[in-house]
């Protein structure tokens, strides 16, 4: 028997890593020694096309004109500034950063690819954002990817915000992003596998290494791993203060900004982010009330899933990362608020918690738990390996474990629901869960059914997608009005609102799955055809196309179902022959209109326009 010392083992591992890196280098595959961390960062966390789309659209919406000048604070490689320059011939950009090697990399890899005219309109400067000098009179200033969190005191951050305010033109706009919630206060790692083509595969690792609840200080790292087992550890390290949304709004106001608007991101059917929701100033107080309720929901959710068995606990903690922006809990809380005739004075009171009861919180957690169970089961059906930047349970533990874990989540949801004083919520959740299962079974039965009709398609949507969303809205109303008020016109209106909203959302998702791009939508496209699922654009097209076009389209659809998506651009071109994309968007709009019309039955007040805002966002999103 031999004993290998720690030093010898470490040396052997280093040699193996060197061999793997050399082999990867010879094959042209990416490894820790062959690719820049800056390129990996851009591929992992940046989507400058979608970012500039949003800034361009919102500035014009707010100011009634196109923005021309942009300043990118903490610009790094200047990726966003470069994209801005490409958009219009009169756009100008300034990027500020204090890390010269990073600026140099950006100049070599971004600016070098521009035309002479474009290069003359962009400047990447080694300059402190607190001392922008002549970088003033700007239309848009950007502070993205949370870099401003390096300012750890209120005075420091307020001073930075004042500097930005002084740098803007008379009608300039400051854009900054933010993330928060209980998950940001935990030590955790999230992984996302990224495939950019042959030899260009890697895993992005986001690590929240530490958080101090007393000071708000947090330390985070970004690591990269490669198929050849090499890795870049601590490629980027961030020492930040975790600022809350309330603190940011206060400090921006103190810095002199006249109006602070929050854009709230929603989620798609997979629990992934789907864009942002513009919350007007007059609805900010209601949004704050809902946000405060989320913390209570998350606490109840986590407490309910605590197990005396460590493996079960670990899997439940992993599943909690699946949570997106909690659409269903949001609708429970919003519909509960919208059902109140005294919502306005309640929002003007000092305490927002009193408008959200324990019953609202419990029902919110129950709906989210059932939704999480469906995601776990969906990953088995779809053979998915990644969800929300981390591995799925089935990828880690196998399908058997995933099925039982999904069952455990549903059972836990019913147990939690039974703690309420009335059995009615349990019946509503049970009915919605059963309907969702029948919808999934109907969809599975019709995979590769290229004769699927509209009637069956809508049956699938109304059951699989709309049932739980409708139940969430119904439960929100009942928690306010009383559990004996199922027949109340307000309850019926909000239940119908949720059901119509769910259908409209899924129809719009069908459009994006066909016409979106990976960069814009933020996830793989063409997945429905790959699974042999016919959606409304395809059904409409096949029903209205000539025999010749129909036969050609069927061939392309069948190829896609067998894994060959090379004909997808041609199929989209054929869809235009029957105006099927436009017909699909009109159908989605009709469901949104129907959902909004139902709100005439609920009390007047801020609840109604907030729900209308959510409904409009369903079909206005591009991802």
Secondary structure, DSSP 8 states (H G I E B T S, - for coil): -----HHHHHHHHHHHHHHHHHHHHHHT---TTTS-HHHHHHHHH--HHHHHHHHHHHHHHHHSS---EEEEET-TT-HHHHHHHHH-TT-EEEEEES-HHHHHHHHHHTGGGS-HHHHHTEEEEE--TT--TT--SEEEEEE-TTGGGG--SHHHHHHHHHHHHHHEEEEEEEEE----SGGGGS-EEEEEEEE-STT-EEEEEEEEEEE-TTT-EEEEEEEEEETTS-EEEEEEEEEEE---HHHHHHHHHHTT-S---EEEEEE-TTS-EEEEEEE-GGGHHHHHHHHHHHHHHHHHHHHHT--SSHHHHHHHHHHGGG--S-HHHHHHHHHHHHT-TTHHHHHHSS-SGGGS-HHHHHHHHHHHHHHHHHHHHHHHHHT--EETTEE-HHHHH-HHHHHHHHHHHHHHHHHHHTTSS-SHHHHHHHHHHHHHHHHHHHHHHTTT-TT--HHHHHHHHHHHTHHHHHHHHHHHHHHHH-TT-TTSHHHHHHHHHHHHHHHHHHHHHHHHHHH--HHHHSS-SSHHHHTT---HHHHHHHHHS-HHHHHHHHHHHHHHHTT--TTHHHHHHHHGGGTHHHHHHHHHHHHHHHHHHHGGGS-SSHHHHHHHHHHHHHHH---
